[in-house]
Amino acid sequence: MGQNTKIQWTWRKLPDGSLVAGHSWNPWWGCLKVSEECTHCYAEQGAKRYGFQIWGPEATTERRFFGEHHWQEPYRWNQQAQQQRHRRSVFCASMADVFDEHTAVIAHRQRLWQLVETTPWLNWLLLTKRPQYIREMTPWGQDAWPDNIWIGTSVGRQKRAEERLPHLLAVPALVHFVSVEPQLELVNLRPYLSRLQWVICGGESGPRARPFDLAWARDVREQCLAYNVAYFFKQVGGRYHHSGGRLLDGRTWDEMPPEFPG
């Protein structure tokens, strides 16, 4: 199930300042919660609304997979992007983690890497909570990575930043990004910012959304400004994703990494 997406950090800013909407795409659905950020997982709740019980360990849960039509969608997007002469961004995966340890996903993950390599007009934004597995679960290891991969990890608490960012930054990808979302406390990124290209920040949404202090968002913003790293403020959060709006100190913060090849 892939589609155009309203997730604004998937939009691509062209040299003339115009924006091109991105896509979201999943090689499968389902995951296992691994940290505090996962507690109120929107993807798990979305899957349950469709009747799928696919969140949990391999011993008790399956994953949901898709057919050939689904796997052909990115090729169509790639062709459209080539015709328009600018890349489109694809968030992968909103309903899974591509570095999930579940053995049923191994063949699908291998197919994903083939897909990435054969769609050079798509920038693949891979966001994971398992960066420790990136190098062992990809075919490129420490070799040169395709320049259409942007690799990111989620760090809602300080201890997760300290655990995950060294693994992320060991990956030789062109773009490294961090999602401080849902942000659950002050997070110091300074030890890593000289090697990061992008930081996304925001509060939690949903009926049980945890408190979000705008002082935390301001602190991350000031860190990014000091290190000249692109800062994207996604949302204040609340019961709904749009409840608190996107303004931080009277303006939106929609910075993205500078234009890269393609």
N, C-alpha and C positions, 0 to 999 in steps of 0.2 A: 504494500500500500504506500505509494509515493505520491506526492502532490506539490503544487505550489504552496508556499507557506507564508503565514503572516509574521513569523518570527523574524523580527527586524534585523537581528544580528547576522542573518543569512543573506541579507541584501548586499549587493556589491556596488561600491562607489566607483564610478568611472572617472577618468581624468578631467572630464568637463563638469564634474560635480553631480551628475545625474545618478539615480539609483536603479539597480536592476534587481527585481525580486528573486529570491532563491527558492530552493526546493527542500523538502524533507523526505528521507527515504530510509527504509529499514530492511536489512537482509533477513531479519526474523523479528518476532516479538517475544518478550519475556526476559527475565533477569533474576538476580538474587541480590537482596539488599546487603550492602557491605559497610555502611557508615551512617552517621547521624543525618547527613543531608538526605538520605533515602527514606526517612521515617514516613513522610506523607507523600510518597512517590505518585506524581500525577499520572505517569504511564501505567502503573499497576492499577490505579482506579479506573483509567480509561479501558484497559483490557477487561476488567471485571464487568464494566457496563456492557461489553459485547459478549459476556458469558465465558471468558477465557480465564482459567485459573493457571497462570503460567509464571507466577512469581514465586521462586523458592529454589531449593537445592535439587540436584539431578535425581536424588533418590526418590523424590516425591512429586516432581513436576516436570512437564514437558515444555517445549518451546513451540511457537506457532510459525510455520514456514509458508512460503508462497510459490506460486507457479511461474511459468515462463513469461507470461505477459508482464508480470510485475518486474522481472529481471530485465526486460527489454526497455522499460521506461527511461532509465538513465541514458541509453544509447540515443533515444529520440531527443532528449534534452541536449546531449552533446552535439548532435547534428544541428539543432536550432542555434546553439551558442556559436558553433563554427560559422554558420551562415551569417550571424549577426556580428561576428568578429570580436566578441568579448566573452569571457568565461562567466558561467553561472556557478553559484555556490550551492552545495548540497550538504545539509546537516544529516549526519549518519552516526548514531541512530537515536531517534527520539523515543523509541519504544523498546530499546534494548541497550546492551553494551557490547560493542564488537569484540571486546576482549574477555567476554564471559567464559568461565572455565567449563561449562556444560559440554560434554563430549558430543552431543547431538549437533552442535553448531559448527564443528570443525570443517566439514566439507563446504558449508555455506560461507564460512569465513574465507576459505581459500578461493572460492568463486568471487567473493567481494574484491580480493586483491587483483584478480584478473580484470574485473570490471573497472577498477580504478585505473589500471595501466592502459586500458583501451578507451578511456573517455578523457583525453587530455584537455578538453575544453570545459571540464567541470572541476571546480575546486572542491575537494572532499574534506569537510570539516568533521573530523573524528573526535568526539568528546567521550572520555572514559573516566571511570573511577578506579580503574585498574592499570595505571601506567606501568606498573612493575612487569606486566606481561607483554608490553608492546613489542619489544625487540625479538622475543622468542616466538611470538605468534604472527609475525610478519615475515615475508620472504626476503626483505632487504637488509635486515639486521643493522650492521654498522656501515653498509655500503651506501652509495648515493641513493637517496629516496626520490621518487617521482615528485616534481615540483608542484603538482596539483594536490598534495596532501597538506592540510593544516591540522596539526595534532594538538589536542587540548585535554585538560583534566579539571575536575571539579574540586574546589577546596572551600568548604563552608566554615571550617574551623581552623585555627592555627596549627593544630597537630596534623591535620590532613595536608596542609601546605608543606609542612616539613617532611612528611612521609612521601608525598607524591611528586613534588616538583623536581627533586633530583632525578627521579626516573624519567620524567617527561623531558627534561633538558638533556638527557643522555641520548635522545633520539635525534639523528641527523636530518630532521625535516626542515623545510624552508621556513615555516611559520609555526611557532609555539604559542599557544594561548591558554588562558586560565579563566574558568567560570567560577567566580566567587558568589555562588548562587545555589540554594538559598544561603545568604550570609547570615550566620548565627552568632557572630561575635567579631570583635576587632581581629583583623588578619594582617600581619606584617609580611609583605612580599619583597621588601627591599633587598634581601640577599639574592634574589632571583631575577629582578627586573631588568638587569643589564642584558639578560639573554632571552627575555620574553618580548614578543611583538604586540601582544593584545591582551587586555583584561576586560572581562564582562562581569558586571556586578548587579545584584538585585536581591529583593526580599522574596519571601515565600508567598505563594498564593494557594487558596483552597479554604474550605470551611474550618480547618484546624491550623491555619497559618500561624507560625510562631512569630514572636515580636521581632521587628526589624528597626534598628536605630539608624536614622539618617546620618548620624555622626560616623558610623562605620563606613558608609558609602563615601562620605566626604574624605575620610582618612585614606581610603584606597585611591580615590581620585587624586589627592595631593601626592601620594606616592608615585602614581603614574606620570603626573605632570613633572615631577622632579627628575624622572628618568626618561622623559620623552617617549612614553609608551602609550599607545592608543587606548582610550578608556571609553567603554560603552556601558551606560547605565540603563539596564533593561526595565526595571519596574520597582515601585515602592512595595507592591504586593498588598495582600489582604484577602478577603473572601474570594474575590475574582482577580484574575491577573491584571485587570485594568483598574482595580478598585482605588489604588493610591496614585494612579497616573505614572508618568515617566519623568516628571520634572524633578530636578535636583538644584536647589538654589535658583529657581526661576527659569531654568533652561533645560533642554534635552542635551544629553551627551551621547553622540552617535559616532564617535571616532572609530575608525577601522585601520588596520595596517595599511601602509603605503602600497601603491600599486606594484604588483610583482609581475613577472613575465606572463604574457597572455592576457 
